[in-house]
Amino acid sequence: MQAATAAGLDKAVKAFPQDLIAAAAAAKAFRGGLGAPPAPSDEPWPPMRVATIP
């Protein structure tokens, strides 16, 4: 609830406390399934570059 209050969701905390708890639990479960982010050097394709016109 502290994170919701810090995010400015005071009205939602008061009106829907159980929904916020369920949403936080779902986000935590989803984030746990993502794994570690890949290194920037492991891009699947070359970085996008803007072509210069002579």
mmCIF entry with sequence, helices, sheets and N, C-alpha, C, O atoms, coordinates in Angstrom:
data_MODEL
# 
_entry.id   MODEL 
# 
_entity.id                         1 
_entity.type                       polymer 
_entity.pdbx_number_of_molecules   1 
# 
_entity_poly.entity_id                      1 
_entity_poly.type                           'polypeptide(L)' 
_entity_poly.nstd_linkage                   no 
_entity_poly.nstd_monomer                   no 
_entity_poly.pdbx_seq_one_letter_code       MQAATAAGLDKAVKAFPQDLIAAAAAAKAFRGGLGAPPAPSDEPWPPMRVATIP 
_entity_poly.pdbx_seq_one_letter_code_can   MQAATAAGLDKAVKAFPQDLIAAAAAAKAFRGGLGAPPAPSDEPWPPMRVATIP 
_entity_poly.pdbx_strand_id                 A 
# 
loop_
_entity_poly_seq.entity_id 
_entity_poly_seq.num 
_entity_poly_seq.mon_id 
_entity_poly_seq.hetero 
1 1  MET n 
1 2  GLN n 
1 3  ALA n 
1 4  ALA n 
1 5  THR n 
1 6  ALA n 
1 7  ALA n 
1 8  GLY n 
1 9  LEU n 
1 10 ASP n 
1 11 LYS n 
1 12 ALA n 
1 13 VAL n 
1 14 LYS n 
1 15 ALA n 
1 16 PHE n 
1 17 PRO n 
1 18 GLN n 
1 19 ASP n 
1 20 LEU n 
1 21 ILE n 
1 22 ALA n 
1 23 ALA n 
1 24 ALA n 
1 25 ALA n 
1 26 ALA n 
1 27 ALA n 
1 28 LYS n 
1 29 ALA n 
1 30 PHE n 
1 31 ARG n 
1 32 GLY n 
1 33 GLY n 
1 34 LEU n 
1 35 GLY n 
1 36 ALA n 
1 37 PRO n 
1 38 PRO n 
1 39 ALA n 
1 40 PRO n 
1 41 SER n 
1 42 ASP n 
1 43 GLU n 
1 44 PRO n 
1 45 TRP n 
1 46 PRO n 
1 47 PRO n 
1 48 MET n 
1 49 ARG n 
1 50 VAL n 
1 51 ALA n 
1 52 THR n 
1 53 ILE n 
1 54 PRO n 
# 
_struct_asym.id          A 
_struct_asym.entity_id   1 
# 
loop_
_struct_conf.conf_type_id 
_struct_conf.id 
_struct_conf.pdbx_PDB_helix_id 
_struct_conf.beg_label_comp_id 
_struct_conf.beg_label_asym_id 
_struct_conf.beg_label_seq_id 
_struct_conf.pdbx_beg_PDB_ins_code 
_struct_conf.end_label_comp_id 
_struct_conf.end_label_asym_id 
_struct_conf.end_label_seq_id 
_struct_conf.pdbx_end_PDB_ins_code 
_struct_conf.beg_auth_comp_id 
_struct_conf.beg_auth_asym_id 
_struct_conf.beg_auth_seq_id 
_struct_conf.end_auth_comp_id 
_struct_conf.end_auth_asym_id 
_struct_conf.end_auth_seq_id 
_struct_conf.pdbx_PDB_helix_class 
_struct_conf.details 
_struct_conf.pdbx_PDB_helix_length 
HELX_P HELX_P1 AA1 GLN A 2  ? ALA A 6  ? GLN A 2  ALA A 6  1 ? 5  
HELX_P HELX_P2 AA2 ASP A 10 ? ALA A 15 ? ASP A 10 ALA A 15 1 ? 6  
HELX_P HELX_P3 AA3 PRO A 17 ? GLY A 32 ? PRO A 17 GLY A 32 1 ? 16 
HELX_P HELX_P4 AA4 PRO A 40 ? ASP A 42 ? PRO A 40 ASP A 42 5 ? 3  
# 
_struct_conf_type.id          HELX_P 
_struct_conf_type.criteria    ? 
_struct_conf_type.reference   ? 
# 
loop_
_atom_site.group_PDB 
_atom_site.id 
_atom_site.type_symbol 
_atom_site.label_atom_id 
_atom_site.label_alt_id 
_atom_site.label_comp_id 
_atom_site.label_asym_id 
_atom_site.label_entity_id 
_atom_site.label_seq_id 
_atom_site.pdbx_PDB_ins_code 
_atom_site.Cartn_x 
_atom_site.Cartn_y 
_atom_site.Cartn_z 
_atom_site.occupancy 
_atom_site.B_iso_or_equiv 
_atom_site.pdbx_formal_charge 
_atom_site.auth_seq_id 
_atom_site.auth_comp_id 
_atom_site.auth_asym_id 
_atom_site.auth_atom_id 
_atom_site.pdbx_PDB_model_num 
ATOM 1   N N  . MET A 1 1  ? 0.813   -1.192  0.000   1.00 0.00 ? 1  MET A N  1 
ATOM 2   C CA . MET A 1 1  ? 0.000   0.000   0.000   1.00 0.00 ? 1  MET A CA 1 
ATOM 3   C C  . MET A 1 1  ? 0.860   1.260   0.000   1.00 0.00 ? 1  MET A C  1 
ATOM 4   O O  . MET A 1 1  ? 0.445   2.297   -0.518  1.00 0.00 ? 1  MET A O  1 
ATOM 5   N N  . GLN A 1 2  ? 2.038   1.174   0.572   1.00 0.00 ? 2  GLN A N  1 
ATOM 6   C CA . GLN A 1 2  ? 2.898   2.351   0.606   1.00 0.00 ? 2  GLN A CA 1 
ATOM 7   C C  . GLN A 1 2  ? 3.313   2.769   -0.796  1.00 0.00 ? 2  GLN A C  1 
ATOM 8   O O  . GLN A 1 2  ? 3.398   3.961   -1.093  1.00 0.00 ? 2  GLN A O  1 
ATOM 9   N N  . ALA A 1 3  ? 3.576   1.780   -1.671  1.00 0.00 ? 3  ALA A N  1 
ATOM 10  C CA . ALA A 1 3  ? 3.970   2.107   -3.045  1.00 0.00 ? 3  ALA A CA 1 
ATOM 11  C C  . ALA A 1 3  ? 2.813   2.774   -3.782  1.00 0.00 ? 3  ALA A C  1 
ATOM 12  O O  . ALA A 1 3  ? 3.029   3.710   -4.551  1.00 0.00 ? 3  ALA A O  1 
ATOM 13  N N  . ALA A 1 4  ? 1.587   2.302   -3.554  1.00 0.00 ? 4  ALA A N  1 
ATOM 14  C CA . ALA A 1 4  ? 0.423   2.907   -4.203  1.00 0.00 ? 4  ALA A CA 1 
ATOM 15  C C  . ALA A 1 4  ? 0.213   4.330   -3.711  1.00 0.00 ? 4  ALA A C  1 
ATOM 16  O O  . ALA A 1 4  ? -0.109  5.222   -4.496  1.00 0.00 ? 4  ALA A O  1 
ATOM 17  N N  . THR A 1 5  ? 0.390   4.541   -2.442  1.00 0.00 ? 5  THR A N  1 
ATOM 18  C CA . THR A 1 5  ? 0.244   5.880   -1.884  1.00 0.00 ? 5  THR A CA 1 
ATOM 19  C C  . THR A 1 5  ? 1.336   6.800   -2.424  1.00 0.00 ? 5  THR A C  1 
ATOM 20  O O  . THR A 1 5  ? 1.072   7.955   -2.755  1.00 0.00 ? 5  THR A O  1 
ATOM 21  N N  . ALA A 1 6  ? 2.562   6.284   -2.513  1.00 0.00 ? 6  ALA A N  1 
ATOM 22  C CA . ALA A 1 6  ? 3.661   7.075   -3.043  1.00 0.00 ? 6  ALA A CA 1 
ATOM 23  C C  . ALA A 1 6  ? 3.444   7.412   -4.517  1.00 0.00 ? 6  ALA A C  1 
ATOM 24  O O  . ALA A 1 6  ? 3.927   8.438   -4.996  1.00 0.00 ? 6  ALA A O  1 
ATOM 25  N N  . ALA A 1 7  ? 2.717   6.550   -5.240  1.00 0.00 ? 7  ALA A N  1 
ATOM 26  C CA . ALA A 1 7  ? 2.442   6.791   -6.654  1.00 0.00 ? 7  ALA A CA 1 
ATOM 27  C C  . ALA A 1 7  ? 1.261   7.731   -6.859  1.00 0.00 ? 7  ALA A C  1 
ATOM 28  O O  . ALA A 1 7  ? 0.889   8.017   -7.997  1.00 0.00 ? 7  ALA A O  1 
ATOM 29  N N  . GLY A 1 8  ? 0.667   8.215   -5.768  1.00 0.00 ? 8  GLY A N  1 
ATOM 30  C CA . GLY A 1 8  ? -0.434  9.150   -5.878  1.00 0.00 ? 8  GLY A CA 1 
ATOM 31  C C  . GLY A 1 8  ? -1.786  8.481   -6.045  1.00 0.00 ? 8  GLY A C  1 
ATOM 32  O O  . GLY A 1 8  ? -2.725  9.098   -6.547  1.00 0.00 ? 8  GLY A O  1 
ATOM 33  N N  . LEU A 1 9  ? -1.896  7.238   -5.634  1.00 0.00 ? 9  LEU A N  1 
ATOM 34  C CA . LEU A 1 9  ? -3.153  6.502   -5.773  1.00 0.00 ? 9  LEU A CA 1 
ATOM 35  C C  . LEU A 1 9  ? -3.937  6.474   -4.471  1.00 0.00 ? 9  LEU A C  1 
ATOM 36  O O  . LEU A 1 9  ? -4.508  5.447   -4.105  1.00 0.00 ? 9  LEU A O  1 
ATOM 37  N N  . ASP A 1 10 ? -3.964  7.601   -3.774  1.00 0.00 ? 10 ASP A N  1 
ATOM 38  C CA . ASP A 1 10 ? -4.632  7.674   -2.475  1.00 0.00 ? 10 ASP A CA 1 
ATOM 39  C C  . ASP A 1 10 ? -6.108  7.281   -2.556  1.00 0.00 ? 10 ASP A C  1 
ATOM 40  O O  . ASP A 1 10 ? -6.608  6.532   -1.716  1.00 0.00 ? 10 ASP A O  1 
ATOM 41  N N  . LYS A 1 11 ? -6.792  7.792   -3.571  1.00 0.00 ? 11 LYS A N  1 
ATOM 42  C CA . LYS A 1 11 ? -8.219  7.483   -3.703  1.00 0.00 ? 11 LYS A CA 1 
ATOM 43  C C  . LYS A 1 11 ? -8.431  6.000   -3.984  1.00 0.00 ? 11 LYS A C  1 
ATOM 44  O O  . LYS A 1 11 ? -9.359  5.396   -3.448  1.00 0.00 ? 11 LYS A O  1 
ATOM 45  N N  . ALA A 1 12 ? -7.592  5.417   -4.810  1.00 0.00 ? 12 ALA A N  1 
ATOM 46  C CA . ALA A 1 12 ? -7.717  3.993   -5.128  1.00 0.00 ? 12 ALA A CA 1 
ATOM 47  C C  . ALA A 1 12 ? -7.414  3.132   -3.909  1.00 0.00 ? 12 ALA A C  1 
ATOM 48  O O  . ALA A 1 12 ? -8.050  2.097   -3.712  1.00 0.00 ? 12 ALA A O  1 
ATOM 49  N N  . VAL A 1 13 ? -6.450  3.545   -3.090  1.00 0.00 ? 13 VAL A N  1 
ATOM 50  C CA . VAL A 1 13 ? -6.127  2.796   -1.867  1.00 0.00 ? 13 VAL A CA 1 
ATOM 51  C C  . VAL A 1 13 ? -7.338  2.754   -0.950  1.00 0.00 ? 13 VAL A C  1 
ATOM 52  O O  . VAL A 1 13 ? -7.639  1.718   -0.357  1.00 0.00 ? 13 VAL A O  1 
ATOM 53  N N  . LYS A 1 14 ? -8.028  3.876   -0.834  1.00 0.00 ? 14 LYS A N  1 
ATOM 54  C CA . LYS A 1 14 ? -9.203  3.927   0.049   1.00 0.00 ? 14 LYS A CA 1 
ATOM 55  C C  . LYS A 1 14 ? -10.398 3.182   -0.541  1.00 0.00 ? 14 LYS A C  1 
ATOM 56  O O  . LYS A 1 14 ? -11.136 2.521   0.189   1.00 0.00 ? 14 LYS A O  1 
ATOM 57  N N  . ALA A 1 15 ? -10.592 3.285   -1.852  1.00 0.00 ? 15 ALA A N  1 
ATOM 58  C CA . ALA A 1 15 ? -11.781 2.707   -2.477  1.00 0.00 ? 15 ALA A CA 1 
ATOM 59  C C  . ALA A 1 15 ? -11.623 1.225   -2.825  1.00 0.00 ? 15 ALA A C  1 
ATOM 60  O O  . ALA A 1 15 ? -12.580 0.459   -2.713  1.00 0.00 ? 15 ALA A O  1 
ATOM 61  N N  . PHE A 1 16 ? -10.424 0.818   -3.243  1.00 0.00 ? 16 PHE A N  1 
ATOM 62  C CA . PHE A 1 16 ? -10.229 -0.545  -3.737  1.00 0.00 ? 16 PHE A CA 1 
ATOM 63  C C  . PHE A 1 16 ? -8.969  -1.198  -3.158  1.00 0.00 ? 16 PHE A C  1 
ATOM 64  O O  . PHE A 1 16 ? -8.087  -1.577  -3.929  1.00 0.00 ? 16 PHE A O  1 
ATOM 65  N N  . PRO A 1 17 ? -8.851  -1.344  -1.851  1.00 0.00 ? 17 PRO A N  1 
ATOM 66  C CA . PRO A 1 17 ? -7.620  -1.893  -1.280  1.00 0.00 ? 17 PRO A CA 1 
ATOM 67  C C  . PRO A 1 17 ? -7.342  -3.329  -1.721  1.00 0.00 ? 17 PRO A C  1 
ATOM 68  O O  . PRO A 1 17 ? -6.191  -3.677  -1.984  1.00 0.00 ? 17 PRO A O  1 
ATOM 69  N N  . GLN A 1 18 ? -8.370  -4.161  -1.805  1.00 0.00 ? 18 GLN A N  1 
ATOM 70  C CA . GLN A 1 18 ? -8.154  -5.559  -2.191  1.00 0.00 ? 18 GLN A CA 1 
ATOM 71  C C  . GLN A 1 18 ? -7.725  -5.667  -3.659  1.00 0.00 ? 18 GLN A C  1 
ATOM 72  O O  . GLN A 1 18 ? -6.929  -6.539  -4.008  1.00 0.00 ? 18 GLN A O  1 
ATOM 73  N N  . ASP A 1 19 ? -8.244  -4.793  -4.507  1.00 0.00 ? 19 ASP A N  1 
ATOM 74  C CA . ASP A 1 19 ? -7.854  -4.806  -5.914  1.00 0.00 ? 19 ASP A CA 1 
ATOM 75  C C  . ASP A 1 19 ? -6.388  -4.413  -6.082  1.00 0.00 ? 19 ASP A C  1 
ATOM 76  O O  . ASP A 1 19 ? -5.679  -4.983  -6.912  1.00 0.00 ? 19 ASP A O  1 
ATOM 77  N N  . LEU A 1 20 ? -5.940  -3.445  -5.298  1.00 0.00 ? 20 LEU A N  1 
ATOM 78  C CA . LEU A 1 20 ? -4.540  -3.043  -5.372  1.00 0.00 ? 20 LEU A CA 1 
ATOM 79  C C  . LEU A 1 20 ? -3.619  -4.150  -4.885  1.00 0.00 ? 20 LEU A C  1 
ATOM 80  O O  . LEU A 1 20 ? -2.544  -4.357  -5.447  1.00 0.00 ? 20 LEU A O  1 
ATOM 81  N N  . ILE A 1 21 ? -4.030  -4.856  -3.850  1.00 0.00 ? 21 ILE A N  1 
ATOM 82  C CA . ILE A 1 21 ? -3.230  -5.977  -3.355  1.00 0.00 ? 21 ILE A CA 1 
ATOM 83  C C  . ILE A 1 21 ? -3.151  -7.069  -4.415  1.00 0.00 ? 21 ILE A C  1 
ATOM 84  O O  . ILE A 1 21 ? -2.081  -7.632  -4.647  1.00 0.00 ? 21 ILE A O  1 
ATOM 85  N N  . ALA A 1 22 ? -4.277  -7.373  -5.061  1.00 0.00 ? 22 ALA A N  1 
ATOM 86  C CA . ALA A 1 22 ? -4.294  -8.396  -6.106  1.00 0.00 ? 22 ALA A CA 1 
ATOM 87  C C  . ALA A 1 22 ? -3.439  -7.977  -7.301  1.00 0.00 ? 22 ALA A C  1 
ATOM 88  O O  . ALA A 1 22 ? -2.730  -8.803  -7.875  1.00 0.00 ? 22 ALA A O  1 
ATOM 89  N N  . ALA A 1 23 ? -3.501  -6.718  -7.671  1.00 0.00 ? 23 ALA A N  1 
ATOM 90  C CA . ALA A 1 23 ? -2.699  -6.224  -8.802  1.00 0.00 ? 23 ALA A CA 1 
ATOM 91  C C  . ALA A 1 23 ? -1.210  -6.286  -8.484  1.00 0.00 ? 23 ALA A C  1 
ATOM 92  O O  . ALA A 1 23 ? -0.407  -6.642  -9.347  1.00 0.00 ? 23 ALA A O  1 
ATOM 93  N N  . ALA A 1 24 ? -0.838  -5.946  -7.263  1.00 0.00 ? 24 ALA A N  1 
ATOM 94  C CA . ALA A 1 24 ? 0.572   -6.012  -6.868  1.00 0.00 ? 24 ALA A CA 1 
ATOM 95  C C  . ALA A 1 24 ? 1.062   -7.448  -6.863  1.00 0.00 ? 24 ALA A C  1 
ATOM 96  O O  . ALA A 1 24 ? 2.185   -7.718  -7.289  1.00 0.00 ? 24 ALA A O  1 
ATOM 97  N N  . ALA A 1 25 ? 0.241   -8.375  -6.388  1.00 0.00 ? 25 ALA A N  1 
ATOM 98  C CA . ALA A 1 25 ? 0.623   -9.796  -6.375  1.00 0.00 ? 25 ALA A CA 1 
ATOM 99  C C  . ALA A 1 25 ? 0.781   -10.326 -7.795  1.00 0.00 ? 25 ALA A C  1 
ATOM 100 O O  . ALA A 1 25 ? 1.706   -11.089 -8.074  1.00 0.00 ? 25 ALA A O  1 
ATOM 101 N N  . ALA A 1 26 ? -0.116  -9.925  -8.694  1.00 0.00 ? 26 ALA A N  1 
ATOM 102 C CA . ALA A 1 26 ? -0.021  -10.361 -10.087 1.00 0.00 ? 26 ALA A CA 1 
ATOM 103 C C  . ALA A 1 26 ? 1.236   -9.803  -10.750 1.00 0.00 ? 26 ALA A C  1 
ATOM 104 O O  . ALA A 1 26 ? 1.913   -10.513 -11.494 1.00 0.00 ? 26 ALA A O  1 
ATOM 105 N N  . ALA A 1 27 ? 1.549   -8.549  -10.485 1.00 0.00 ? 27 ALA A N  1 
ATOM 106 C CA . ALA A 1 27 ? 2.749   -7.937  -11.058 1.00 0.00 ? 27 ALA A CA 1 
ATOM 107 C C  . ALA A 1 27 ? 4.009   -8.615  -10.539 1.00 0.00 ? 27 ALA A C  1 
ATOM 108 O O  . ALA A 1 27 ? 4.961   -8.835  -11.289 1.00 0.00 ? 27 ALA A O  1 
ATOM 109 N N  . LYS A 1 28 ? 4.008   -8.942  -9.256  1.00 0.00 ? 28 LYS A N  1 
ATOM 110 C CA . LYS A 1 28 ? 5.166   -9.623  -8.675  1.00 0.00 ? 28 LYS A CA 1 
ATOM 111 C C  . LYS A 1 28 ? 5.350   -11.003 -9.289  1.00 0.00 ? 28 LYS A C  1 
ATOM 112 O O  . LYS A 1 28 ? 6.475   -11.404 -9.586  1.00 0.00 ? 28 LYS A O  1 
ATOM 113 N N  . ALA A 1 29 ? 4.258   -11.730 -9.481  1.00 0.00 ? 29 ALA A N  1 
ATOM 114 C CA . ALA A 1 29 ? 4.342   -13.064 -10.079 1.00 0.00 ? 29 ALA A CA 1 
ATOM 115 C C  . ALA A 1 29 ? 4.808   -12.981 -11.529 1.00 0.00 ? 29 ALA A C  1 
ATOM 116 O O  . ALA A 1 29 ? 5.614   -13.800 -11.971 1.00 0.00 ? 29 ALA A O  1 
ATOM 117 N N  . PHE A 1 30 ? 4.305   -11.998 -12.270 1.00 0.00 ? 30 PHE A N  1 
ATOM 118 C CA . PHE A 1 30 ? 4.702   -11.838 -13.662 1.00 0.00 ? 30 PHE A CA 1 
ATOM 119 C C  . PHE A 1 30 ? 6.171   -11.472 -13.765 1.00 0.00 ? 30 PHE A C  1 
ATOM 120 O O  . PHE A 1 30 ? 6.897   -12.015 -14.598 1.00 0.00 ? 30 PHE A O  1 
ATOM 121 N N  . ARG A 1 31 ? 6.605   -10.556 -12.924 1.00 0.00 ? 31 ARG A N  1 
ATOM 122 C CA . ARG A 1 31 ? 7.999   -10.116 -12.982 1.00 0.00 ? 31 ARG A CA 1 
ATOM 123 C C  . ARG A 1 31 ? 8.947   -11.252 -12.647 1.00 0.00 ? 31 ARG A C  1 
ATOM 124 O O  . ARG A 1 31 ? 10.039  -11.333 -13.210 1.00 0.00 ? 31 ARG A O  1 
ATOM 125 N N  . GLY A 1 32 ? 8.547   -12.128 -11.741 1.00 0.00 ? 32 GLY A N  1 
ATOM 126 C CA . GLY A 1 32 ? 9.393   -13.263 -11.385 1.00 0.00 ? 32 GLY A CA 1 
ATOM 127 C C  . GLY A 1 32 ? 9.595   -14.228 -12.536 1.00 0.00 ? 32 GLY A C  1 
ATOM 128 O O  . GLY A 1 32 ? 10.601  -14.936 -12.571 1.00 0.00 ? 32 GLY A O  1 
ATOM 129 N N  . GLY A 1 33 ? 8.669   -14.275 -13.476 1.00 0.00 ? 33 GLY A N  1 
ATOM 130 C CA . GLY A 1 33 ? 8.790   -15.166 -14.615 1.00 0.00 ? 33 GLY A CA 1 
ATOM 131 C C  . GLY A 1 33 ? 9.579   -14.600 -15.775 1.00 0.00 ? 33 GLY A C  1 
ATOM 132 O O  . GLY A 1 33 ? 9.839   -15.316 -16.742 1.00 0.00 ? 33 GLY A O  1 
ATOM 133 N N  . LEU A 1 34 ? 9.969   -13.339 -15.711 1.00 0.00 ? 34 LEU A N  1 
ATOM 134 C CA . LEU A 1 34 ? 10.671  -12.728 -16.830 1.00 0.00 ? 34 LEU A CA 1 
ATOM 135 C C  . LEU A 1 34 ? 12.141  -13.099 -16.900 1.00 0.00 ? 34 LEU A C  1 
ATOM 136 O O  . LEU A 1 34 ? 12.683  -13.215 -17.999 1.00 0.00 ? 34 LEU A O  1 
ATOM 137 N N  . GLY A 1 35 ? 12.792  -13.287 -15.791 1.00 0.00 ? 35 GLY A N  1 
ATOM 138 C CA . GLY A 1 35 ? 14.218  -13.567 -15.793 1.00 0.00 ? 35 GLY A CA 1 
ATOM 139 C C  . GLY A 1 35 ? 15.036  -12.294 -15.877 1.00 0.00 ? 35 GLY A C  1 
ATOM 140 O O  . GLY A 1 35 ? 14.498  -11.187 -15.893 1.00 0.00 ? 35 GLY A O  1 
ATOM 141 N N  . ALA A 1 36 ? 16.326  -12.470 -15.929 1.00 0.00 ? 36 ALA A N  1 
ATOM 142 C CA . ALA A 1 36 ? 17.229  -11.320 -15.964 1.00 0.00 ? 36 ALA A CA 1 
ATOM 143 C C  . ALA A 1 36 ? 17.208  -10.675 -17.344 1.00 0.00 ? 36 ALA A C  1 
ATOM 144 O O  . ALA A 1 36 ? 17.100  -11.374 -18.351 1.00 0.00 ? 36 ALA A O  1 
ATOM 145 N N  . PRO A 1 37 ? 17.308  -9.366  -17.401 1.00 0.00 ? 37 PRO A N  1 
ATOM 146 C CA . PRO A 1 37 ? 17.348  -8.704  -18.709 1.00 0.00 ? 37 PRO A CA 1 
ATOM 147 C C  . PRO A 1 37 ? 18.658  -9.034  -19.425 1.00 0.00 ? 37 PRO A C  1 
ATOM 148 O O  . PRO A 1 37 ? 19.695  -9.183  -18.779 1.00 0.00 ? 37 PRO A O  1 
ATOM 149 N N  . PRO A 1 38 ? 18.620  -9.146  -20.736 1.00 0.00 ? 38 PRO A N  1 
ATOM 150 C CA . PRO A 1 38 ? 19.854  -9.444  -21.469 1.00 0.00 ? 38 PRO A CA 1 
ATOM 151 C C  . PRO A 1 38 ? 20.787  -8.244  -21.478 1.00 0.00 ? 38 PRO A C  1 
ATOM 152 O O  . PRO A 1 38 ? 20.370  -7.107  -21.258 1.00 0.00 ? 38 PRO A O  1 
ATOM 153 N N  . ALA A 1 39 ? 22.028  -8.516  -21.731 1.00 0.00 ? 39 ALA A N  1 
ATOM 154 C CA . ALA A 1 39 ? 23.011  -7.442  -21.848 1.00 0.00 ? 39 ALA A CA 1 
ATOM 155 C C  . ALA A 1 39 ? 22.738  -6.655  -23.129 1.00 0.00 ? 39 ALA A C  1 
ATOM 156 O O  . ALA A 1 39 ? 22.307  -7.241  -24.122 1.00 0.00 ? 39 ALA A O  1 
ATOM 157 N N  . PRO A 1 40 ? 22.977  -5.354  -23.131 1.00 0.00 ? 40 PRO A N  1 
ATOM 158 C CA . PRO A 1 40 ? 22.741  -4.562  -24.347 1.00 0.00 ? 40 PRO A CA 1 
ATOM 159 C C  . PRO A 1 40 ? 23.550  -5.060  -25.545 1.00 0.00 ? 40 PRO A C  1 
ATOM 160 O O  . PRO A 1 40 ? 23.145  -4.862  -26.690 1.00 0.00 ? 40 PRO A O  1 
ATOM 161 N N  . SER A 1 41 ? 24.685  -5.700  -25.290 1.00 0.00 ? 41 SER A N  1 
ATOM 162 C CA . SER A 1 41 ? 25.509  -6.196  -26.392 1.00 0.00 ? 41 SER A CA 1 
ATOM 163 C C  . SER A 1 41 ? 24.915  -7.452  -27.027 1.00 0.00 ? 41 SER A C  1 
ATOM 164 O O  . SER A 1 41 ? 25.407  -7.900  -28.063 1.00 0.00 ? 41 SER A O  1 
ATOM 165 N N  . ASP A 1 42 ? 23.872  -8.030  -26.435 1.00 0.00 ? 42 ASP A N  1 
ATOM 166 C CA . ASP A 1 42 ? 23.246  -9.243  -26.960 1.00 0.00 ? 42 ASP A CA 1 
ATOM 167 C C  . ASP A 1 42 ? 22.029  -8.936  -27.826 1.00 0.00 ? 42 ASP A C  1 
ATOM 168 O O  . ASP A 1 42 ? 21.084  -9.724  -27.853 1.00 0.00 ? 42 ASP A O  1 
ATOM 169 N N  . GLU A 1 43 ? 22.032  -7.825  -28.522 1.00 0.00 ? 43 GLU A N  1 
ATOM 170 C CA . GLU A 1 43 ? 20.884  -7.467  -29.353 1.00 0.00 ? 43 GLU A CA 1 
ATOM 171 C C  . GLU A 1 43 ? 20.701  -8.499  -30.456 1.00 0.00 ? 43 GLU A C  1 
ATOM 172 O O  . GLU A 1 43 ? 21.686  -8.976  -31.019 1.00 0.00 ? 43 GLU A O  1 
ATOM 173 N N  . PRO A 1 44 ? 19.456  -8.854  -30.778 1.00 0.00 ? 44 PRO A N  1 
ATOM 174 C CA . PRO A 1 44 ? 19.227  -9.854  -31.814 1.00 0.00 ? 44 PRO A CA 1 
ATOM 175 C C  . PRO A 1 44 ? 19.472  -9.330  -33.229 1.00 0.00 ? 44 PRO A C  1 
ATOM 176 O O  . PRO A 1 44 ? 19.556  -10.126 -34.164 1.00 0.00 ? 44 PRO A O  1 
ATOM 177 N N  . TRP A 1 45 ? 19.588  -8.030  -33.407 1.00 0.00 ? 45 TRP A N  1 
ATOM 178 C CA . TRP A 1 45 ? 19.882  -7.455  -34.712 1.00 0.00 ? 45 TRP A CA 1 
ATOM 179 C C  . TRP A 1 45 ? 20.794  -6.257  -34.489 1.00 0.00 ? 45 TRP A C  1 
ATOM 180 O O  . TRP A 1 45 ? 20.899  -5.768  -33.365 1.00 0.00 ? 45 TRP A O  1 
ATOM 181 N N  . PRO A 1 46 ? 21.446  -5.782  -35.522 1.00 0.00 ? 46 PRO A N  1 
ATOM 182 C CA . PRO A 1 46 ? 22.345  -4.628  -35.334 1.00 0.00 ? 46 PRO A CA 1 
ATOM 183 C C  . PRO A 1 46 ? 21.578  -3.397  -34.860 1.00 0.00 ? 46 PRO A C  1 
ATOM 184 O O  . PRO A 1 46 ? 20.401  -3.247  -35.187 1.00 0.00 ? 46 PRO A O  1 
ATOM 185 N N  . PRO A 1 47 ? 22.208  -2.533  -34.112 1.00 0.00 ? 47 PRO A N  1 
ATOM 186 C CA . PRO A 1 47 ? 21.541  -1.314  -33.661 1.00 0.00 ? 47 PRO A CA 1 
ATOM 187 C C  . PRO A 1 47 ? 21.088  -0.478  -34.848 1.00 0.00 ? 47 PRO A C  1 
ATOM 188 O O  . PRO A 1 47 ? 21.738  -0.449  -35.893 1.00 0.00 ? 47 PRO A O  1 
ATOM 189 N N  . MET A 1 48 ? 19.978  0.191   -34.671 1.00 0.00 ? 48 MET A N  1 
ATOM 190 C CA . MET A 1 48 ? 19.449  1.044   -35.732 1.00 0.00 ? 48 MET A CA 1 
ATOM 191 C C  . MET A 1 48 ? 20.305  2.312   -35.838 1.00 0.00 ? 48 MET A C  1 
ATOM 192 O O  . MET A 1 48 ? 20.646  2.931   -34.831 1.00 0.00 ? 48 MET A O  1 
ATOM 193 N N  . ARG A 1 49 ? 20.633  2.675   -37.047 1.00 0.00 ? 49 ARG A N  1 
ATOM 194 C CA . ARG A 1 49 ? 21.435  3.880   -37.256 1.00 0.00 ? 49 ARG A CA 1 
ATOM 195 C C  . ARG A 1 49 ? 20.757  4.729   -38.330 1.00 0.00 ? 49 ARG A C  1 
ATOM 196 O O  . ARG A 1 49 ? 20.146  4.207   -39.262 1.00 0.00 ? 49 ARG A O  1 
ATOM 197 N N  . VAL A 1 50 ? 20.877  6.022   -38.182 1.00 0.00 ? 50 VAL A N  1 
ATOM 198 C CA . VAL A 1 50 ? 20.307  6.944   -39.145 1.00 0.00 ? 50 VAL A CA 1 
ATOM 199 C C  . VAL A 1 50 ? 21.288  7.098   -40.291 1.00 0.00 ? 50 VAL A C  1 
ATOM 200 O O  . VAL A 1 50 ? 22.475  7.347   -40.080 1.00 0.00 ? 50 VAL A O  1 
ATOM 201 N N  . ALA A 1 51 ? 20.785  6.949   -41.496 1.00 0.00 ? 51 ALA A N  1 
ATOM 202 C CA . ALA A 1 51 ? 21.638  7.124   -42.665 1.00 0.00 ? 51 ALA A CA 1 
ATOM 203 C C  . ALA A 1 51 ? 21.870  8.610   -42.895 1.00 0.00 ? 51 ALA A C  1 
ATOM 204 O O  . ALA A 1 51 ? 20.952  9.420   -42.764 1.00 0.00 ? 51 ALA A O  1 
ATOM 205 N N  . THR A 1 52 ? 23.097  8.958   -43.236 1.00 0.00 ? 52 THR A N  1 
ATOM 206 C CA . THR A 1 52 ? 23.413  10.351  -43.524 1.00 0.00 ? 52 THR A CA 1 
ATOM 207 C C  . THR A 1 52 ? 23.374  10.580  -45.023 1.00 0.00 ? 52 THR A C  1 
ATOM 208 O O  . THR A 1 52 ? 23.762  9.710   -45.802 1.00 0.00 ? 52 THR A O  1 
ATOM 209 N N  . ILE A 1 53 ? 22.911  11.740  -45.419 1.00 0.00 ? 53 ILE A N  1 
ATOM 210 C CA . ILE A 1 53 ? 22.848  12.083  -46.835 1.00 0.00 ? 53 ILE A CA 1 
ATOM 211 C C  . ILE A 1 53 ? 23.985  13.061  -47.115 1.00 0.00 ? 53 ILE A C  1 
ATOM 212 O O  . ILE A 1 53 ? 24.092  14.106  -46.473 1.00 0.00 ? 53 ILE A O  1 
ATOM 213 N N  . PRO A 1 54 ? 24.833  12.709  -48.081 1.00 0.00 ? 54 PRO A N  1 
ATOM 214 C CA . PRO A 1 54 ? 25.985  13.598  -48.373 1.00 0.00 ? 54 PRO A CA 1 
ATOM 215 C C  . PRO A 1 54 ? 25.574  14.930  -48.959 1.00 0.00 ? 54 PRO A C  1 
ATOM 216 O O  . PRO A 1 54 ? 26.430  15.766  -49.250 1.00 0.00 ? 54 PRO A O  1 
# 
